[in-house]
Amino acid sequence: MCGQPETLRNGKLDLLVNPAVIIEVLSDLNADYDRSGKFVRYRSIDSVRDYLLLDSLGIRAELYFRIETNQWVLTEILDPLGTIKLPSVDTTLAMSELYEDVDLA
């Protein structure tokens, strides 16, 4: 259970301030920052339990999930037929669906 969404009005946007899952699509330009600087910030948000990084240049996913001891565990998924289990929202994502219609050439 993720609890009730909490939002903050920022101009014309409503921002979710208590996400359980954050998903990023990596590119050559942002990959290092998403794995380091952003992840440091995301770890400081108590509600965040899963941080999923999807590679835009190849079939690859990195799932970081928080365990009870407040440590983060990495699972890497490289199998195009594999699945990603997001523990915090009890959801499974198929790599084949995530990369459907994506041109990796």
A tleap script that builds the chain and sets N, CA, C and O, in Angstrom:
source leaprc.protein.ff14SB
mol = sequence {
  NMET CYS GLY GLN PRO GLU THR LEU ARG ASN
  GLY LYS LEU ASP LEU LEU VAL ASN PRO ALA
  VAL ILE ILE GLU VAL LEU SER ASP LEU ASN
  ALA ASP TYR ASP ARG SER GLY LYS PHE VAL
  ARG TYR ARG SER ILE ASP SER VAL ARG ASP
  TYR LEU LEU LEU ASP SER LEU GLY ILE ARG
  ALA GLU LEU TYR PHE ARG ILE GLU THR ASN
  GLN TRP VAL LEU THR GLU ILE LEU ASP PRO
  LEU GLY THR ILE LYS LEU PRO SER VAL ASP
  THR THR LEU ALA MET SER GLU LEU TYR GLU
  ASP VAL ASP LEU CALA
}
set mol.1.N position { 0.852 -1.182 0.000 }
set mol.1.CA position { 0.000 0.000 0.000 }
set mol.1.C position { 0.891 1.237 0.000 }
set mol.1.O position { 1.827 1.329 0.795 }
set mol.2.N position { 0.610 2.174 -0.874 }
set mol.2.CA position { 1.433 3.372 -1.018 }
set mol.2.C position { 0.909 4.551 -0.217 }
set mol.2.O position { 1.618 5.546 -0.068 }
set mol.3.N position { -0.296 4.473 0.299 }
set mol.3.CA position { -0.866 5.611 1.002 }
set mol.3.C position { -1.538 6.552 0.026 }
set mol.3.O position { -1.598 6.291 -1.175 }
set mol.4.N position { -2.037 7.638 0.554 }
set mol.4.CA position { -2.723 8.623 -0.270 }
set mol.4.C position { -1.708 9.544 -0.951 }
set mol.4.O position { -0.719 9.939 -0.333 }
set mol.5.N position { -1.946 9.888 -2.221 }
set mol.5.CA position { -1.043 10.812 -2.900 }
set mol.5.C position { -1.055 12.181 -2.233 }
set mol.5.O position { -2.108 12.705 -1.870 }
set mol.6.N position { 0.136 12.748 -2.081 }
set mol.6.CA position { 0.273 14.101 -1.567 }
set mol.6.C position { 0.865 14.944 -2.679 }
set mol.6.O position { 1.899 14.595 -3.249 }
set mol.7.N position { 0.208 16.057 -2.989 }
set mol.7.CA position { 0.666 16.887 -4.091 }
set mol.7.C position { 0.986 18.291 -3.621 }
set mol.7.O position { 0.522 18.748 -2.576 }
set mol.8.N position { 1.788 18.954 -4.423 }
set mol.8.CA position { 2.174 20.336 -4.178 }
set mol.8.C position { 1.952 21.092 -5.474 }
set mol.8.O position { 2.414 20.661 -6.530 }
set mol.9.N position { 1.255 22.206 -5.407 }
set mol.9.CA position { 0.997 23.022 -6.595 }
set mol.9.C position { 2.236 23.871 -6.871 }
set mol.9.O position { 2.685 24.636 -6.017 }
set mol.10.N position { 2.786 23.718 -8.097 }
set mol.10.CA position { 3.967 24.469 -8.513 }
set mol.10.C position { 3.625 25.138 -9.839 }
set mol.10.O position { 3.784 24.546 -10.907 }
set mol.11.N position { 3.159 26.369 -9.758 }
set mol.11.CA position { 2.699 27.038 -10.970 }
set mol.11.C position { 1.467 26.353 -11.490 }
set mol.11.O position { 0.463 26.262 -10.784 }
set mol.12.N position { 1.521 25.866 -12.714 }
set mol.12.CA position { 0.390 25.176 -13.315 }
set mol.12.C position { 0.449 23.666 -13.096 }
set mol.12.O position { -0.466 22.945 -13.494 }
set mol.13.N position { 1.524 23.186 -12.463 }
set mol.13.CA position { 1.711 21.746 -12.280 }
set mol.13.C position { 1.403 21.331 -10.851 }
set mol.13.O position { 1.672 22.065 -9.900 }
set mol.14.N position { 0.836 20.142 -10.723 }
set mol.14.CA position { 0.720 19.498 -9.421 }
set mol.14.C position { 1.844 18.479 -9.341 }
set mol.14.O position { 1.959 17.611 -10.207 }
set mol.15.N position { 2.672 18.575 -8.314 }
set mol.15.CA position { 3.790 17.663 -8.152 }
set mol.15.C position { 3.479 16.651 -7.062 }
set mol.15.O position { 2.999 17.013 -5.988 }
set mol.16.N position { 3.752 15.394 -7.339 }
set mol.16.CA position { 3.586 14.340 -6.356 }
set mol.16.C position { 4.782 14.392 -5.419 }
set mol.16.O position { 5.922 14.283 -5.870 }
set mol.17.N position { 4.543 14.554 -4.133 }
set mol.17.CA position { 5.648 14.685 -3.178 }
set mol.17.C position { 5.928 13.401 -2.409 }
set mol.17.O position { 6.900 13.344 -1.654 }
set mol.18.N position { 5.111 12.374 -2.576 }
set mol.18.CA position { 5.346 11.110 -1.874 }
set mol.18.C position { 5.292 9.903 -2.821 }
set mol.18.O position { 4.520 8.971 -2.597 }
set mol.19.N position { 6.121 9.922 -3.889 }
set mol.19.CA position { 6.086 8.792 -4.819 }
set mol.19.C position { 6.672 7.535 -4.175 }
set mol.19.O position { 7.584 7.615 -3.352 }
set mol.20.N position { 6.141 6.383 -4.558 }
set mol.20.CA position { 6.712 5.110 -4.122 }
set mol.20.C position { 7.710 4.602 -5.164 }
set mol.20.O position { 8.681 3.922 -4.829 }
set mol.21.N position { 7.455 4.943 -6.439 }
set mol.21.CA position { 8.288 4.478 -7.543 }
set mol.21.C position { 8.693 5.679 -8.393 }
set mol.21.O position { 7.885 6.566 -8.668 }
set mol.22.N position { 9.956 5.688 -8.800 }
set mol.22.CA position { 10.429 6.678 -9.767 }
set mol.22.C position { 11.064 5.909 -10.913 }
set mol.22.O position { 11.892 5.024 -10.701 }
set mol.23.N position { 10.664 6.260 -12.135 }
set mol.23.CA position { 11.189 5.598 -13.329 }
set mol.23.C position { 11.865 6.653 -14.198 }
set mol.23.O position { 11.292 7.705 -14.480 }
set mol.24.N position { 13.092 6.351 -14.617 }
set mol.24.CA position { 13.865 7.243 -15.482 }
set mol.24.C position { 14.248 6.493 -16.744 }
set mol.24.O position { 14.574 5.307 -16.688 }
set mol.25.N position { 14.213 7.174 -17.885 }
set mol.25.CA position { 14.736 6.633 -19.128 }
set mol.25.C position { 16.103 7.261 -19.346 }
set mol.25.O position { 16.233 8.483 -19.416 }
set mol.26.N position { 17.119 6.414 -19.451 }
set mol.26.CA position { 18.493 6.889 -19.569 }
set mol.26.C position { 18.856 7.223 -21.008 }
set mol.26.O position { 18.386 6.586 -21.950 }
set mol.27.N position { 19.694 8.223 -21.153 }
set mol.27.CA position { 20.301 8.534 -22.441 }
set mol.27.C position { 21.795 8.718 -22.190 }
set mol.27.O position { 22.234 8.731 -21.040 }
set mol.28.N position { 22.569 8.860 -23.251 }
set mol.28.CA position { 24.009 9.096 -23.083 }
set mol.28.C position { 24.274 10.333 -22.229 }
set mol.28.O position { 25.222 10.362 -21.443 }
set mol.29.N position { 23.437 11.349 -22.386 }
set mol.29.CA position { 23.671 12.611 -21.689 }
set mol.29.C position { 23.319 12.573 -20.205 }
set mol.29.O position { 23.967 13.245 -19.402 }
set mol.30.N position { 22.299 11.795 -19.827 }
set mol.30.CA position { 21.840 11.861 -18.434 }
set mol.30.C position { 22.135 10.623 -17.597 }
set mol.30.O position { 21.867 10.629 -16.395 }
set mol.31.N position { 22.674 9.572 -18.185 }
set mol.31.CA position { 22.822 8.298 -17.465 }
set mol.31.C position { 23.642 8.427 -16.191 }
set mol.31.O position { 23.223 7.950 -15.137 }
set mol.32.N position { 24.792 9.059 -16.271 }
set mol.32.CA position { 25.646 9.178 -15.081 }
set mol.32.C position { 24.969 9.991 -13.985 }
set mol.32.O position { 25.033 9.628 -12.810 }
set mol.33.N position { 24.324 11.086 -14.364 }
set mol.33.CA position { 23.648 11.925 -13.369 }
set mol.33.C position { 22.465 11.189 -12.733 }
set mol.33.O position { 22.256 11.286 -11.524 }
set mol.34.N position { 21.688 10.451 -13.541 }
set mol.34.CA position { 20.541 9.714 -12.999 }
set mol.34.C position { 20.991 8.637 -12.012 }
set mol.34.O position { 20.301 8.372 -11.028 }
set mol.35.N position { 22.138 8.019 -12.267 }
set mol.35.CA position { 22.648 6.969 -11.380 }
set mol.35.C position { 23.301 7.546 -10.120 }
set mol.35.O position { 23.425 6.848 -9.113 }
set mol.36.N position { 23.706 8.781 -10.169 }
set mol.36.CA position { 24.432 9.345 -9.024 }
set mol.36.C position { 23.663 10.489 -8.376 }
set mol.36.O position { 22.966 10.275 -7.384 }
set mol.37.N position { 23.775 11.680 -8.907 }
set mol.37.CA position { 23.191 12.868 -8.287 }
set mol.37.C position { 21.695 12.781 -8.026 }
set mol.37.O position { 21.230 13.090 -6.929 }
set mol.38.N position { 20.950 12.360 -9.030 }
set mol.38.CA position { 19.503 12.234 -8.841 }
set mol.38.C position { 19.177 11.156 -7.824 }
set mol.38.O position { 18.310 11.336 -6.969 }
set mol.39.N position { 19.878 10.035 -7.921 }
set mol.39.CA position { 19.599 8.924 -7.020 }
set mol.39.C position { 19.879 9.310 -5.567 }
set mol.39.O position { 19.160 8.882 -4.664 }
set mol.40.N position { 20.900 10.100 -5.342 }
set mol.40.CA position { 21.182 10.588 -3.982 }
set mol.40.C position { 19.985 11.379 -3.464 }
set mol.40.O position { 19.565 11.207 -2.319 }
set mol.41.N position { 19.449 12.235 -4.304 }
set mol.41.CA position { 18.276 13.035 -3.897 }
set mol.41.C position { 17.050 12.159 -3.674 }
set mol.41.O position { 16.327 12.335 -2.693 }
set mol.42.N position { 16.818 11.221 -4.578 }
set mol.42.CA position { 15.649 10.348 -4.456 }
set mol.42.C position { 15.716 9.494 -3.196 }
set mol.42.O position { 14.685 9.230 -2.577 }
set mol.43.N position { 16.910 9.058 -2.806 }
set mol.43.CA position { 17.056 8.238 -1.598 }
set mol.43.C position { 16.661 9.005 -0.350 }
set mol.43.O position { 16.319 8.397 0.665 }
set mol.44.N position { 16.702 10.319 -0.406 }
set mol.44.CA position { 16.333 11.123 0.763 }
set mol.44.C position { 14.818 11.284 0.912 }
set mol.44.O position { 14.352 11.812 1.922 }
set mol.45.N position { 14.053 10.840 -0.074 }
set mol.45.CA position { 12.591 10.900 0.000 }
set mol.45.C position { 12.107 9.610 0.650 }
set mol.45.O position { 12.235 8.532 0.069 }
set mol.46.N position { 11.559 9.719 1.840 }
set mol.46.CA position { 11.174 8.538 2.618 }
set mol.46.C position { 10.201 7.619 1.896 }
set mol.46.O position { 10.253 6.403 2.082 }
set mol.47.N position { 9.319 8.171 1.079 }
set mol.47.CA position { 8.288 7.348 0.431 }
set mol.47.C position { 8.831 6.508 -0.727 }
set mol.47.O position { 8.218 5.506 -1.096 }
set mol.48.N position { 9.970 6.901 -1.305 }
set mol.48.CA position { 10.502 6.192 -2.476 }
set mol.48.C position { 11.023 4.823 -2.057 }
set mol.48.O position { 11.870 4.705 -1.172 }
set mol.49.N position { 10.503 3.804 -2.710 }
set mol.49.CA position { 10.897 2.420 -2.426 }
set mol.49.C position { 11.561 1.760 -3.627 }
set mol.49.O position { 12.409 0.883 -3.460 }
set mol.50.N position { 11.182 2.175 -4.846 }
set mol.50.CA position { 11.732 1.585 -6.061 }
set mol.50.C position { 12.219 2.695 -6.986 }
set mol.50.O position { 11.539 3.704 -7.173 }
set mol.51.N position { 13.399 2.500 -7.560 }
set mol.51.CA position { 13.962 3.430 -8.530 }
set mol.51.C position { 14.371 2.595 -9.743 }
set mol.51.O position { 15.300 1.790 -9.672 }
set mol.52.N position { 13.666 2.798 -10.854 }
set mol.52.CA position { 13.874 1.999 -12.051 }
set mol.52.C position { 14.505 2.853 -13.143 }
set mol.52.O position { 13.999 3.922 -13.486 }
set mol.53.N position { 15.619 2.362 -13.682 }
set mol.53.CA position { 16.311 3.026 -14.773 }
set mol.53.C position { 16.204 2.149 -16.010 }
set mol.53.O position { 16.556 0.970 -15.974 }
set mol.54.N position { 15.719 2.723 -17.103 }
set mol.54.CA position { 15.581 2.005 -18.366 }
set mol.54.C position { 16.546 2.583 -19.383 }
set mol.54.O position { 16.548 3.790 -19.625 }
set mol.55.N position { 17.358 1.739 -19.974 }
set mol.55.CA position { 18.327 2.173 -20.969 }
set mol.55.C position { 17.612 2.446 -22.288 }
set mol.55.O position { 16.770 1.652 -22.710 }
set mol.56.N position { 17.932 3.540 -22.932 }
set mol.56.CA position { 17.304 3.861 -24.218 }
set mol.56.C position { 18.130 3.357 -25.396 }
set mol.56.O position { 17.681 3.415 -26.540 }
set mol.57.N position { 19.341 2.860 -25.120 }
set mol.57.CA position { 20.220 2.414 -26.197 }
set mol.57.C position { 20.294 0.895 -26.321 }
set mol.57.O position { 20.857 0.384 -27.289 }
set mol.58.N position { 19.746 0.184 -25.376 }
set mol.58.CA position { 19.755 -1.272 -25.397 }
set mol.58.C position { 18.741 -1.794 -24.392 }
set mol.58.O position { 18.239 -1.042 -23.556 }
set mol.59.N position { 18.444 -3.075 -24.478 }
set mol.59.CA position { 17.475 -3.654 -23.557 }
set mol.59.C position { 18.187 -3.932 -22.235 }
set mol.59.O position { 18.915 -4.913 -22.084 }
set mol.60.N position { 17.951 -3.038 -21.296 }
set mol.60.CA position { 18.599 -3.126 -19.990 }
set mol.60.C position { 17.816 -2.290 -18.994 }
set mol.60.O position { 17.476 -1.135 -19.253 }
set mol.61.N position { 17.541 -2.889 -17.865 }
set mol.61.CA position { 16.866 -2.176 -16.789 }
set mol.61.C position { 17.652 -2.386 -15.505 }
set mol.61.O position { 18.185 -3.467 -15.255 }
set mol.62.N position { 17.715 -1.336 -14.696 }
set mol.62.CA position { 18.335 -1.411 -13.383 }
set mol.62.C position { 17.268 -1.030 -12.369 }
set mol.62.O position { 16.742 0.082 -12.393 }
set mol.63.N position { 16.960 -1.949 -11.496 }
set mol.63.CA position { 15.981 -1.667 -10.459 }
set mol.63.C position { 16.690 -1.620 -9.111 }
set mol.63.O position { 17.311 -2.593 -8.681 }
set mol.64.N position { 16.585 -0.478 -8.463 }
set mol.64.CA position { 17.060 -0.329 -7.094 }
set mol.64.C position { 15.823 -0.339 -6.209 }
set mol.64.O position { 14.874 0.405 -6.460 }
set mol.65.N position { 15.826 -1.173 -5.181 }
set mol.65.CA position { 14.701 -1.157 -4.254 }
set mol.65.C position { 15.213 -1.124 -2.824 }
set mol.65.O position { 16.230 -1.727 -2.482 }
set mol.66.N position { 14.470 -0.401 -2.010 }
set mol.66.CA position { 14.842 -0.194 -0.614 }
set mol.66.C position { 14.330 -1.348 0.229 }
set mol.66.O position { 13.175 -1.755 0.106 }
set mol.67.N position { 15.196 -1.873 1.086 }
set mol.67.CA position { 14.773 -2.934 1.992 }
set mol.67.C position { 14.604 -2.338 3.390 }
set mol.67.O position { 14.944 -1.179 3.626 }
set mol.68.N position { 14.085 -3.130 4.297 }
set mol.68.CA position { 13.707 -2.643 5.627 }
set mol.68.C position { 14.842 -1.970 6.388 }
set mol.68.O position { 14.592 -1.092 7.214 }
set mol.69.N position { 16.063 -2.359 6.128 }
set mol.69.CA position { 17.201 -1.763 6.831 }
set mol.69.C position { 17.647 -0.448 6.197 }
set mol.69.O position { 18.713 0.076 6.518 }
set mol.70.N position { 16.824 0.074 5.300 }
set mol.70.CA position { 17.092 1.328 4.593 }
set mol.70.C position { 18.303 1.217 3.661 }
set mol.70.O position { 18.953 2.213 3.344 }
set mol.71.N position { 18.587 -0.008 3.232 }
set mol.71.CA position { 19.629 -0.240 2.246 }
set mol.71.C position { 18.965 -0.430 0.886 }
set mol.71.O position { 17.798 -0.812 0.792 }
set mol.72.N position { 19.736 -0.154 -0.163 }
set mol.72.CA position { 19.229 -0.293 -1.522 }
set mol.72.C position { 19.869 -1.495 -2.188 }
set mol.72.O position { 21.079 -1.702 -2.096 }
set mol.73.N position { 19.049 -2.282 -2.857 }
set mol.73.CA position { 19.487 -3.493 -3.548 }
set mol.73.C position { 19.290 -3.287 -5.046 }
set mol.73.O position { 18.249 -2.798 -5.484 }
set mol.74.N position { 20.301 -3.664 -5.823 }
set mol.74.CA position { 20.240 -3.528 -7.275 }
set mol.74.C position { 19.923 -4.863 -7.919 }
set mol.74.O position { 20.535 -5.882 -7.599 }
set mol.75.N position { 18.957 -4.848 -8.833 }
set mol.75.CA position { 18.677 -5.986 -9.703 }
set mol.75.C position { 18.783 -5.479 -11.132 }
set mol.75.O position { 18.153 -4.487 -11.496 }
set mol.76.N position { 19.582 -6.165 -11.937 }
set mol.76.CA position { 19.753 -5.779 -13.336 }
set mol.76.C position { 19.022 -6.794 -14.209 }
set mol.76.O position { 19.166 -8.002 -14.023 }
set mol.77.N position { 18.241 -6.299 -15.156 }
set mol.77.CA position { 17.479 -7.156 -16.054 }
set mol.77.C position { 17.968 -6.895 -17.475 }
set mol.77.O position { 17.848 -5.781 -17.985 }
set mol.78.N position { 18.518 -7.927 -18.109 }
set mol.78.CA position { 19.042 -7.816 -19.468 }
set mol.78.C position { 18.267 -8.675 -20.470 }
set mol.78.O position { 18.420 -8.519 -21.682 }
set mol.79.N position { 17.453 -9.565 -19.964 }
set mol.79.CA position { 16.702 -10.506 -20.798 }
set mol.79.C position { 15.504 -9.802 -21.433 }
set mol.79.O position { 14.639 -9.296 -20.718 }
set mol.80.N position { 15.440 -9.761 -22.777 }
set mol.80.CA position { 14.300 -9.119 -23.445 }
set mol.80.C position { 12.956 -9.752 -23.098 }
set mol.80.O position { 11.909 -9.126 -23.259 }
set mol.81.N position { 12.990 -10.998 -22.620 }
set mol.81.CA position { 11.759 -11.682 -22.228 }
set mol.81.C position { 11.582 -11.678 -20.709 }
set mol.81.O position { 10.668 -12.311 -20.179 }
set mol.82.N position { 12.460 -10.964 -20.022 }
set mol.82.CA position { 12.410 -10.917 -18.567 }
set mol.82.C position { 11.312 -10.003 -18.042 }
set mol.82.O position { 10.604 -9.342 -18.802 }
set mol.83.N position { 11.195 -9.988 -16.734 }
set mol.83.CA position { 10.206 -9.134 -16.072 }
set mol.83.C position { 10.880 -8.348 -14.953 }
set mol.83.O position { 11.940 -8.717 -14.448 }
set mol.84.N position { 10.231 -7.266 -14.593 }
set mol.84.CA position { 10.691 -6.411 -13.506 }
set mol.84.C position { 9.600 -6.390 -12.453 }
set mol.84.O position { 8.469 -5.992 -12.733 }
set mol.85.N position { 9.927 -6.806 -11.268 }
set mol.85.CA position { 8.973 -6.791 -10.145 }
set mol.85.C position { 9.218 -5.529 -9.333 }
set mol.85.O position { 10.315 -5.319 -8.815 }
set mol.86.N position { 8.182 -4.681 -9.223 }
set mol.86.CA position { 8.247 -3.474 -8.398 }
set mol.86.C position { 7.581 -3.795 -7.060 }
set mol.86.O position { 6.356 -3.745 -6.946 }
set mol.87.N position { 8.387 -4.124 -6.050 }
set mol.87.CA position { 7.822 -4.586 -4.779 }
set mol.87.C position { 6.881 -3.584 -4.112 }
set mol.87.O position { 5.880 -3.984 -3.519 }
set mol.88.N position { 7.183 -2.315 -4.200 }
set mol.88.CA position { 6.408 -1.320 -3.449 }
set mol.88.C position { 4.973 -1.183 -3.924 }
set mol.88.O position { 4.093 -0.810 -3.147 }
set mol.89.N position { 4.729 -1.482 -5.192 }
set mol.89.CA position { 3.377 -1.353 -5.731 }
set mol.89.C position { 2.838 -2.691 -6.226 }
set mol.89.O position { 1.819 -2.750 -6.914 }
set mol.90.N position { 3.542 -3.769 -5.863 }
set mol.90.CA position { 3.125 -5.130 -6.189 }
set mol.90.C position { 2.731 -5.247 -7.663 }
set mol.90.O position { 1.637 -5.700 -7.999 }
set mol.91.N position { 3.659 -4.824 -8.533 }
set mol.91.CA position { 3.424 -4.826 -9.972 }
set mol.91.C position { 4.612 -5.472 -10.675 }
set mol.91.O position { 5.758 -5.337 -10.246 }
set mol.92.N position { 4.317 -6.167 -11.747 }
set mol.92.CA position { 5.360 -6.748 -12.580 }
set mol.92.C position { 5.257 -6.157 -13.973 }
set mol.92.O position { 4.176 -6.113 -14.560 }
set mol.93.N position { 6.392 -5.702 -14.503 }
set mol.93.CA position { 6.453 -5.131 -15.840 }
set mol.93.C position { 7.228 -6.071 -16.751 }
set mol.93.O position { 8.264 -6.604 -16.352 }
set mol.94.N position { 6.744 -6.279 -17.958 }
set mol.94.CA position { 7.437 -7.128 -18.933 }
set mol.94.C position { 8.398 -6.270 -19.753 }
set mol.94.O position { 8.018 -5.228 -20.287 }
set mol.95.N position { 9.638 -6.722 -19.844 }
set mol.95.CA position { 10.623 -5.998 -20.649 }
set mol.95.C position { 10.139 -5.882 -22.090 }
set mol.95.O position { 10.338 -4.848 -22.728 }
set mol.96.N position { 9.506 -6.931 -22.605 }
set mol.96.CA position { 9.019 -6.904 -23.988 }
set mol.96.C position { 8.001 -5.791 -24.198 }
set mol.96.O position { 7.951 -5.202 -25.278 }
set mol.97.N position { 7.200 -5.495 -23.199 }
set mol.97.CA position { 6.222 -4.410 -23.317 }
set mol.97.C position { 6.889 -3.046 -23.157 }
set mol.97.O position { 6.524 -2.091 -23.843 }
set mol.98.N position { 7.855 -2.954 -22.264 }
set mol.98.CA position { 8.544 -1.680 -22.056 }
set mol.98.C position { 9.314 -1.253 -23.301 }
set mol.98.O position { 9.417 -0.063 -23.598 }
set mol.99.N position { 9.855 -2.236 -24.029 }
set mol.99.CA position { 10.668 -1.929 -25.203 }
set mol.99.C position { 9.927 -2.171 -26.520 }
set mol.99.O position { 10.529 -2.137 -27.593 }
set mol.100.N position { 8.618 -2.415 -26.429 }
set mol.100.CA position { 7.831 -2.597 -27.635 }
set mol.100.C position { 7.862 -1.316 -28.470 }
set mol.100.O position { 7.688 -0.216 -27.946 }
set mol.101.N position { 8.086 -1.475 -29.766 }
set mol.101.CA position { 8.113 -0.347 -30.707 }
set mol.101.C position { 9.284 0.612 -30.455 }
set mol.101.O position { 9.261 1.739 -30.948 }
set mol.102.N position { 10.297 0.194 -29.705 }
set mol.102.CA position { 11.480 1.015 -29.493 }
set mol.102.C position { 12.544 0.594 -30.491 }
set mol.102.O position { 12.917 -0.577 -30.554 }
set mol.103.N position { 13.034 1.557 -31.275 }
set mol.103.CA position { 14.073 1.270 -32.265 }
set mol.103.C position { 15.430 1.429 -31.578 }
set mol.103.O position { 15.825 2.543 -31.234 }
set mol.104.N position { 16.136 0.331 -31.380 }
set mol.104.CA position { 17.421 0.353 -30.693 }
set mol.104.C position { 18.595 0.359 -31.664 }
set mol.104.O position { 19.744 0.228 -31.241 }
set mol.105.N position { 18.326 0.508 -32.960 }
set mol.105.CA position { 19.407 0.478 -33.964 }
set mol.105.C position { 20.184 1.772 -33.993 }
set mol.105.O position { 21.122 1.911 -34.778 }
savepdb mol mol.pdb
quit
